[in-house]
Every structure is written in C-alpha cells, then in structure tokens.
Amino acid sequence: MDRNTRPLSVTILACIFLLVGAAGFVFHFRELLPLQRDGLIVECTEILAVVAGAFMLRGHNWARWLALAWMAFHVAISIGDPVKKLTMHAVIFILIAWILLRPPAGRYFRGAPAT
C-alpha cells in the first residue's frame, strides 16, 4: 500500500466521525438557545468530532489523535454511569484505537502534509 493511499477503515471511521458529529450538533442545537454552558460544551465536542473526521480524510496525523482523545473523553464521562454505557464506550474506543494505530493507518498519516 502506498503511503498516500487512505485505508478503507480510516475512510469509514472518518465518515462516521463526520456523521456522528453533525447529527449530534443538530440534535443538541436546541440546548444552545437558552445559552446554557453545558449546551455550549456539548456542541463544541460535536464540532471536534466533525473536525477530526474531516482532517482524518485529509491525512492529518493530529486528527487521528483528536479522534482518540474525543472517544477517550466519552469513556471518561461514562464512568459512574451504568456499566453498560461505560462498557460500550470502552469497546468503541478500543475499536477506534485498533483502526487508527494499525500500520496501514500509520503509513497513511505519516504521508500527510505537515500543514
């Protein structure tokens, strides 16, 4: 595989991040209207998912680390919730880490432009 060829798994994952971020932003948008601090924080996290997805498609290495941090954040805020929610977030985090830290993804992100 060429360094500049994006693995299909990265393409799919980046598109999922784009969709989840955009859908979450739309779903939680009504929480912005009363200008609540929590609503603003939620919307910022949704924007980060969109940014991570878009820049993973462009091959930026920092975007895969942002995606991992975004999911790790979700695991962290699930602590104290029902075990089922924490377990699901942890499993999804492990799957995302497996996709983004495999050698084909590493080659793809190393071949990305630095700017």
C-alpha positions as CSV (number, residue, x, y, z in Angstrom):
1,M,0.0,0.0,0.0
2,D,1.2,3.4,-1.0
3,R,1.8,5.9,1.9
4,N,-0.7,8.3,0.4
5,T,-3.4,5.6,-0.1
6,R,-6.1,6.0,2.6
7,P,-7.1,2.7,4.1
8,L,-10.8,1.9,3.7
9,S,-11.1,1.5,7.5
10,V,-9.9,5.1,8.0
11,T,-12.3,6.4,5.4
12,I,-15.2,4.7,7.0
13,L,-14.2,5.8,10.5
14,A,-13.7,9.4,9.4
15,C,-17.1,9.4,7.7
16,I,-18.6,8.0,10.9
17,F,-17.0,10.8,12.9
18,L,-18.4,13.4,10.4
19,L,-21.9,11.9,10.7
20,V,-21.9,11.5,14.4
21,G,-20.6,15.0,15.0
22,A,-23.0,16.6,12.5
23,A,-26.0,14.6,13.8
24,G,-25.1,15.3,17.4
25,F,-24.7,19.0,16.6
26,V,-28.2,19.2,15.1
27,F,-29.7,17.1,17.8
28,H,-28.2,19.2,20.7
29,F,-28.6,22.5,18.9
30,R,-31.8,23.4,20.9
31,E,-29.7,23.3,24.0
32,L,-27.7,26.3,22.7
33,L,-30.8,28.5,22.5
34,P,-31.0,29.3,26.3
35,L,-27.3,29.8,26.2
36,Q,-26.5,27.2,28.8
37,R,-22.9,26.4,29.5
38,D,-23.4,22.7,29.2
39,G,-25.1,23.0,25.8
40,L,-22.1,25.0,24.5
41,I,-19.7,22.3,25.8
42,V,-21.7,19.6,24.1
43,E,-21.8,21.5,20.8
44,C,-18.0,22.0,21.0
45,T,-17.4,18.3,21.4
46,E,-19.6,17.6,18.4
47,I,-17.7,20.2,16.3
48,L,-14.5,18.4,17.4
49,A,-15.8,15.1,16.0
50,V,-16.5,16.8,12.7
51,V,-13.0,18.4,12.6
52,A,-11.4,15.0,13.5
53,G,-13.3,13.3,10.7
54,A,-12.7,15.9,8.1
55,F,-9.0,16.1,8.7
56,M,-8.5,12.4,9.0
57,L,-9.9,12.2,5.4
58,R,-7.2,14.7,4.5
59,G,-4.5,12.6,6.2
60,H,-3.5,14.9,9.1
61,N,-1.9,12.9,11.9
62,W,-3.1,15.2,14.7
63,A,-6.7,14.4,13.6
64,R,-6.4,10.7,14.5
65,W,-5.1,11.7,17.9
66,L,-8.0,14.1,18.3
67,A,-10.4,11.3,17.4
68,L,-8.8,9.1,20.0
69,A,-8.9,11.8,22.6
70,W,-12.6,12.5,21.7
71,M,-13.5,8.9,22.3
72,A,-11.4,8.7,25.5
73,F,-13.3,11.7,26.8
74,H,-16.6,9.8,26.2
75,V,-15.2,6.8,28.1
76,A,-14.2,9.1,31.0
77,I,-17.5,10.8,31.2
78,S,-19.2,7.4,31.2
79,I,-17.6,6.5,34.5
80,G,-20.3,6.5,37.1
81,D,-23.0,5.8,34.5
82,P,-24.5,2.3,34.2
83,V,-21.8,-0.3,33.4
84,K,-23.4,-1.0,30.1
85,K,-22.7,2.6,28.8
86,L,-19.1,2.6,30.1
87,T,-18.5,-0.8,28.5
88,M,-19.9,0.2,25.1
89,H,-17.8,3.4,25.1
90,A,-14.7,1.4,26.1
91,V,-15.3,-1.2,23.3
92,I,-15.9,1.5,20.7
93,F,-12.7,3.3,21.9
94,I,-10.7,0.1,21.6
95,L,-12.1,-0.5,18.1
96,I,-11.2,3.1,17.0
97,A,-7.7,2.8,18.5
98,W,-7.2,-0.5,16.7
99,I,-8.2,1.1,13.4
100,L,-6.1,4.2,13.8
101,L,-3.0,2.7,15.3
102,R,-2.5,-0.2,12.8
103,P,0.4,0.0,10.5
104,P,-1.6,0.9,7.3
105,A,-3.1,3.9,9.1
106,G,0.3,4.9,10.4
107,R,1.7,4.9,6.9
108,Y,-1.2,6.9,5.6
109,F,-0.9,9.6,8.3
110,R,2.9,9.8,8.0
111,G,2.5,10.6,4.3
112,A,0.2,13.5,5.1
113,P,1.2,17.1,4.6
114,A,2.5,18.9,7.7
115,T,0.4,22.0,7.2
